[in-house]
Amino acid sequence: MLCEMTNSAYLEIRRLAEVGRFEQGFALAAAFHHLLDDIWSEEFDLQGFRDKFLDAYQSKYPDPATKNYVAWLDSIIAMEIKTGSNQNSAPEMSRAPK
């Protein structure tokens, strides 16, 4: 689900650039850049990513024409809690070598 959300963000960044909304596209790219960098860290957690990066983006750009990434991530976190799975970090076997 994180892959779907990230892919959607990349597509939205392209759409924002096409219509000249470069500042918003940059802000969205910056938020997702942190996901891709931080997911490999032992300290990474989805709630922290949501609170620190996605919420700031969504608060600044609440436009209903764009995706609500905070709500999307909240649904991922809720599913994780419901199923007891740990999607807060990447599987051990797919971690980048140290």
C-alpha positions, 0 to 999 in steps of 0.5 A: 500500500505504501508503494501505491501511495508513493506512485500516486504521489509521483503522478500527482507531482507530474500533474502539478508541474504540468499546470505550473504548481511547482511549489506544491509539487516540490513540497509533495516531493520533499515529503515523499523523499523522506519516506524513501530515505527513512523507511530503511532506518531502524527508528522509522515509523509511519505515524512519525512520517505522517505527523512530521511530513505528510500532515505539514504538506496536507495542511498547507495544500488542503485542495480537494482536487489532490489526494489526501495522503494523511487520510490514506496513510491513516487507513494504512496505519489502521489496517496495521493495527487491526491485522497486527502486522508491522508495516512500520518498517521494511521487511528485514530481507529487503533492507539496504545493506549497511 
